[in-house]
Amino acid sequence: MNLSQKIIFVDTVFSQEVDGEMVLLNMNNENYFGLDEMGTAIWQVMQENKTLQEVLEAILEQYEVEAEVLEKDLLIFVDRLVKSGLIRILNDKC
């Protein structure tokens, strides 16, 4: 996975913000996921159909965090979302 890739949301995932945190429900397997403040911020930025690089840059503008740390954490977070069937990643930049 690299930062030039773009996120595709899975149609069977329902998301709702509750008290400042995102709640996700995968309707295929009925798994429920809760995102903390940072996960919610990333999820919301990703919904704007951006590349991972653009997501990284947007989050860096919102939070005081080192770029290298955020990049590592972002890739781990996105990998977990992919493995959970919540999003897919396009292999080339669109």
CNS distance restraints for C-alpha pairs under 8 A (distance, minus, plus):
assign (resid   1 and name CA) (resid   5 and name CA) 7.27 0.50 0.50
assign (resid   1 and name CA) (resid  75 and name CA) 7.47 0.50 0.50
assign (resid   2 and name CA) (resid  52 and name CA) 7.52 0.50 0.50
assign (resid   2 and name CA) (resid  75 and name CA) 7.98 0.50 0.50
assign (resid   3 and name CA) (resid  51 and name CA) 6.61 0.50 0.50
assign (resid   3 and name CA) (resid  52 and name CA) 4.58 0.50 0.50
assign (resid   3 and name CA) (resid  53 and name CA) 4.62 0.50 0.50
assign (resid   4 and name CA) (resid  51 and name CA) 5.65 0.50 0.50
assign (resid   4 and name CA) (resid  52 and name CA) 6.07 0.50 0.50
assign (resid   4 and name CA) (resid  53 and name CA) 5.93 0.50 0.50
assign (resid   4 and name CA) (resid  92 and name CA) 7.11 0.50 0.50
assign (resid   4 and name CA) (resid  93 and name CA) 5.53 0.50 0.50
assign (resid   5 and name CA) (resid  51 and name CA) 5.35 0.50 0.50
assign (resid   5 and name CA) (resid  52 and name CA) 5.95 0.50 0.50
assign (resid   5 and name CA) (resid  53 and name CA) 7.91 0.50 0.50
assign (resid   5 and name CA) (resid  89 and name CA) 6.47 0.50 0.50
assign (resid   5 and name CA) (resid  90 and name CA) 5.75 0.50 0.50
assign (resid   5 and name CA) (resid  91 and name CA) 5.91 0.50 0.50
assign (resid   5 and name CA) (resid  92 and name CA) 5.64 0.50 0.50
assign (resid   5 and name CA) (resid  93 and name CA) 5.22 0.50 0.50
assign (resid   5 and name CA) (resid  94 and name CA) 7.92 0.50 0.50
assign (resid   6 and name CA) (resid  49 and name CA) 7.02 0.50 0.50
assign (resid   6 and name CA) (resid  50 and name CA) 6.04 0.50 0.50
assign (resid   6 and name CA) (resid  51 and name CA) 4.23 0.50 0.50
assign (resid   6 and name CA) (resid  52 and name CA) 6.16 0.50 0.50
assign (resid   6 and name CA) (resid  89 and name CA) 5.74 0.50 0.50
assign (resid   6 and name CA) (resid  90 and name CA) 5.30 0.50 0.50
assign (resid   6 and name CA) (resid  91 and name CA) 7.59 0.50 0.50
assign (resid   6 and name CA) (resid  92 and name CA) 7.43 0.50 0.50
assign (resid   6 and name CA) (resid  93 and name CA) 6.25 0.50 0.50
assign (resid   6 and name CA) (resid  94 and name CA) 7.01 0.50 0.50
assign (resid   7 and name CA) (resid  46 and name CA) 6.86 0.50 0.50
assign (resid   7 and name CA) (resid  49 and name CA) 6.46 0.50 0.50
assign (resid   7 and name CA) (resid  50 and name CA) 6.92 0.50 0.50
assign (resid   7 and name CA) (resid  51 and name CA) 6.59 0.50 0.50
assign (resid   7 and name CA) (resid  52 and name CA) 7.38 0.50 0.50
assign (resid   7 and name CA) (resid  87 and name CA) 6.73 0.50 0.50
assign (resid   7 and name CA) (resid  88 and name CA) 5.97 0.50 0.50
assign (resid   7 and name CA) (resid  89 and name CA) 4.79 0.50 0.50
assign (resid   7 and name CA) (resid  90 and name CA) 6.34 0.50 0.50
assign (resid   8 and name CA) (resid  49 and name CA) 7.48 0.50 0.50
assign (resid   8 and name CA) (resid  87 and name CA) 5.65 0.50 0.50
assign (resid   8 and name CA) (resid  88 and name CA) 4.97 0.50 0.50
assign (resid   8 and name CA) (resid  89 and name CA) 5.86 0.50 0.50
assign (resid   8 and name CA) (resid  90 and name CA) 7.02 0.50 0.50
assign (resid   9 and name CA) (resid  13 and name CA) 7.70 0.50 0.50
assign (resid   9 and name CA) (resid  47 and name CA) 7.82 0.50 0.50
assign (resid   9 and name CA) (resid  86 and name CA) 6.68 0.50 0.50
assign (resid   9 and name CA) (resid  87 and name CA) 4.56 0.50 0.50
assign (resid   9 and name CA) (resid  88 and name CA) 6.28 0.50 0.50
assign (resid  10 and name CA) (resid  85 and name CA) 7.36 0.50 0.50
assign (resid  10 and name CA) (resid  86 and name CA) 5.75 0.50 0.50
assign (resid  10 and name CA) (resid  87 and name CA) 5.23 0.50 0.50
assign (resid  10 and name CA) (resid  88 and name CA) 6.86 0.50 0.50
assign (resid  12 and name CA) (resid  26 and name CA) 6.07 0.50 0.50
assign (resid  12 and name CA) (resid  27 and name CA) 5.32 0.50 0.50
assign (resid  12 and name CA) (resid  28 and name CA) 6.38 0.50 0.50
assign (resid  13 and name CA) (resid  24 and name CA) 6.72 0.50 0.50
assign (resid  13 and name CA) (resid  25 and name CA) 5.59 0.50 0.50
assign (resid  13 and name CA) (resid  26 and name CA) 4.52 0.50 0.50
assign (resid  13 and name CA) (resid  27 and name CA) 5.90 0.50 0.50
assign (resid  13 and name CA) (resid  86 and name CA) 6.17 0.50 0.50
assign (resid  14 and name CA) (resid  24 and name CA) 5.68 0.50 0.50
assign (resid  14 and name CA) (resid  25 and name CA) 5.12 0.50 0.50
assign (resid  14 and name CA) (resid  26 and name CA) 6.47 0.50 0.50
assign (resid  14 and name CA) (resid  27 and name CA) 7.22 0.50 0.50
assign (resid  15 and name CA) (resid  22 and name CA) 6.68 0.50 0.50
assign (resid  15 and name CA) (resid  23 and name CA) 5.63 0.50 0.50
assign (resid  15 and name CA) (resid  24 and name CA) 4.49 0.50 0.50
assign (resid  15 and name CA) (resid  25 and name CA) 6.44 0.50 0.50
assign (resid  16 and name CA) (resid  22 and name CA) 5.69 0.50 0.50
assign (resid  16 and name CA) (resid  23 and name CA) 5.32 0.50 0.50
assign (resid  16 and name CA) (resid  24 and name CA) 6.65 0.50 0.50
assign (resid  17 and name CA) (resid  21 and name CA) 5.43 0.50 0.50
assign (resid  17 and name CA) (resid  22 and name CA) 4.32 0.50 0.50
assign (resid  17 and name CA) (resid  23 and name CA) 6.04 0.50 0.50
assign (resid  18 and name CA) (resid  22 and name CA) 6.09 0.50 0.50
assign (resid  18 and name CA) (resid  23 and name CA) 6.84 0.50 0.50
assign (resid  20 and name CA) (resid  37 and name CA) 6.94 0.50 0.50
assign (resid  20 and name CA) (resid  40 and name CA) 7.82 0.50 0.50
assign (resid  21 and name CA) (resid  34 and name CA) 7.23 0.50 0.50
assign (resid  21 and name CA) (resid  35 and name CA) 5.88 0.50 0.50
assign (resid  21 and name CA) (resid  36 and name CA) 5.63 0.50 0.50
assign (resid  21 and name CA) (resid  37 and name CA) 5.79 0.50 0.50
assign (resid  21 and name CA) (resid  40 and name CA) 5.72 0.50 0.50
assign (resid  22 and name CA) (resid  34 and name CA) 5.96 0.50 0.50
assign (resid  22 and name CA) (resid  35 and name CA) 5.19 0.50 0.50
assign (resid  22 and name CA) (resid  36 and name CA) 7.18 0.50 0.50
assign (resid  22 and name CA) (resid  39 and name CA) 7.80 0.50 0.50
assign (resid  22 and name CA) (resid  40 and name CA) 5.25 0.50 0.50
assign (resid  23 and name CA) (resid  32 and name CA) 7.33 0.50 0.50
assign (resid  23 and name CA) (resid  33 and name CA) 5.82 0.50 0.50
assign (resid  23 and name CA) (resid  34 and name CA) 4.64 0.50 0.50
assign (resid  23 and name CA) (resid  35 and name CA) 6.34 0.50 0.50
assign (resid  24 and name CA) (resid  32 and name CA) 5.78 0.50 0.50
assign (resid  24 and name CA) (resid  33 and name CA) 4.93 0.50 0.50
assign (resid  24 and name CA) (resid  34 and name CA) 6.23 0.50 0.50
assign (resid  24 and name CA) (resid  35 and name CA) 7.92 0.50 0.50
assign (resid  25 and name CA) (resid  30 and name CA) 6.32 0.50 0.50
assign (resid  25 and name CA) (resid  31 and name CA) 5.81 0.50 0.50
assign (resid  25 and name CA) (resid  32 and name CA) 4.60 0.50 0.50
assign (resid  25 and name CA) (resid  33 and name CA) 6.27 0.50 0.50
assign (resid  26 and name CA) (resid  30 and name CA) 5.22 0.50 0.50
assign (resid  26 and name CA) (resid  31 and name CA) 5.33 0.50 0.50
assign (resid  26 and name CA) (resid  32 and name CA) 6.52 0.50 0.50
assign (resid  26 and name CA) (resid  85 and name CA) 7.56 0.50 0.50
assign (resid  26 and name CA) (resid  86 and name CA) 6.70 0.50 0.50
assign (resid  27 and name CA) (resid  31 and name CA) 7.31 0.50 0.50
assign (resid  35 and name CA) (resid  39 and name CA) 5.03 0.50 0.50
assign (resid  35 and name CA) (resid  40 and name CA) 5.52 0.50 0.50
assign (resid  36 and name CA) (resid  40 and name CA) 5.93 0.50 0.50
assign (resid  37 and name CA) (resid  41 and name CA) 6.21 0.50 0.50
assign (resid  38 and name CA) (resid  42 and name CA) 6.22 0.50 0.50
assign (resid  39 and name CA) (resid  43 and name CA) 6.07 0.50 0.50
assign (resid  39 and name CA) (resid  77 and name CA) 7.87 0.50 0.50
assign (resid  40 and name CA) (resid  44 and name CA) 6.13 0.50 0.50
assign (resid  41 and name CA) (resid  45 and name CA) 6.28 0.50 0.50
assign (resid  41 and name CA) (resid  59 and name CA) 7.42 0.50 0.50
assign (resid  42 and name CA) (resid  46 and name CA) 6.06 0.50 0.50
assign (resid  42 and name CA) (resid  55 and name CA) 6.97 0.50 0.50
assign (resid  42 and name CA) (resid  59 and name CA) 6.94 0.50 0.50
assign (resid  43 and name CA) (resid  47 and name CA) 6.37 0.50 0.50
assign (resid  44 and name CA) (resid  48 and name CA) 7.29 0.50 0.50
assign (resid  45 and name CA) (resid  50 and name CA) 7.56 0.50 0.50
assign (resid  45 and name CA) (resid  55 and name CA) 5.98 0.50 0.50
assign (resid  45 and name CA) (resid  58 and name CA) 7.25 0.50 0.50
assign (resid  45 and name CA) (resid  59 and name CA) 7.84 0.50 0.50
assign (resid  46 and name CA) (resid  50 and name CA) 5.92 0.50 0.50
assign (resid  46 and name CA) (resid  51 and name CA) 7.87 0.50 0.50
assign (resid  46 and name CA) (resid  52 and name CA) 7.81 0.50 0.50
assign (resid  46 and name CA) (resid  55 and name CA) 6.21 0.50 0.50
assign (resid  50 and name CA) (resid  54 and name CA) 5.72 0.50 0.50
assign (resid  50 and name CA) (resid  55 and name CA) 6.28 0.50 0.50
assign (resid  51 and name CA) (resid  55 and name CA) 6.31 0.50 0.50
assign (resid  51 and name CA) (resid  93 and name CA) 7.36 0.50 0.50
assign (resid  52 and name CA) (resid  56 and name CA) 6.08 0.50 0.50
assign (resid  53 and name CA) (resid  57 and name CA) 6.26 0.50 0.50
assign (resid  54 and name CA) (resid  58 and name CA) 6.11 0.50 0.50
assign (resid  55 and name CA) (resid  59 and name CA) 6.19 0.50 0.50
assign (resid  56 and name CA) (resid  60 and name CA) 6.15 0.50 0.50
assign (resid  56 and name CA) (resid  67 and name CA) 7.88 0.50 0.50
assign (resid  56 and name CA) (resid  70 and name CA) 7.20 0.50 0.50
assign (resid  56 and name CA) (resid  71 and name CA) 6.63 0.50 0.50
assign (resid  56 and name CA) (resid  74 and name CA) 7.42 0.50 0.50
assign (resid  57 and name CA) (resid  61 and name CA) 6.42 0.50 0.50
assign (resid  58 and name CA) (resid  62 and name CA) 6.64 0.50 0.50
assign (resid  59 and name CA) (resid  63 and name CA) 6.08 0.50 0.50
assign (resid  60 and name CA) (resid  64 and name CA) 6.69 0.50 0.50
assign (resid  60 and name CA) (resid  65 and name CA) 6.65 0.50 0.50
assign (resid  60 and name CA) (resid  66 and name CA) 7.93 0.50 0.50
assign (resid  60 and name CA) (resid  67 and name CA) 6.93 0.50 0.50
assign (resid  60 and name CA) (resid  70 and name CA) 7.86 0.50 0.50
assign (resid  65 and name CA) (resid  69 and name CA) 7.10 0.50 0.50
assign (resid  65 and name CA) (resid  70 and name CA) 6.57 0.50 0.50
assign (resid  66 and name CA) (resid  70 and name CA) 6.21 0.50 0.50
assign (resid  67 and name CA) (resid  71 and name CA) 5.97 0.50 0.50
assign (resid  68 and name CA) (resid  72 and name CA) 6.29 0.50 0.50
assign (resid  69 and name CA) (resid  73 and name CA) 6.19 0.50 0.50
assign (resid  70 and name CA) (resid  74 and name CA) 5.77 0.50 0.50
assign (resid  71 and name CA) (resid  75 and name CA) 6.19 0.50 0.50
assign (resid  72 and name CA) (resid  76 and name CA) 6.35 0.50 0.50
assign (resid  73 and name CA) (resid  77 and name CA) 6.05 0.50 0.50
assign (resid  74 and name CA) (resid  78 and name CA) 6.04 0.50 0.50
assign (resid  75 and name CA) (resid  79 and name CA) 6.00 0.50 0.50
assign (resid  76 and name CA) (resid  80 and name CA) 6.29 0.50 0.50
assign (resid  77 and name CA) (resid  81 and name CA) 6.35 0.50 0.50
assign (resid  78 and name CA) (resid  82 and name CA) 6.17 0.50 0.50
assign (resid  79 and name CA) (resid  83 and name CA) 6.14 0.50 0.50
assign (resid  80 and name CA) (resid  84 and name CA) 6.04 0.50 0.50
assign (resid  81 and name CA) (resid  85 and name CA) 6.32 0.50 0.50
assign (resid  81 and name CA) (resid  86 and name CA) 5.26 0.50 0.50
assign (resid  81 and name CA) (resid  87 and name CA) 5.91 0.50 0.50
assign (resid  82 and name CA) (resid  86 and name CA) 5.85 0.50 0.50
assign (resid  82 and name CA) (resid  87 and name CA) 5.11 0.50 0.50
assign (resid  82 and name CA) (resid  88 and name CA) 5.65 0.50 0.50
assign (resid  82 and name CA) (resid  89 and name CA) 7.53 0.50 0.50
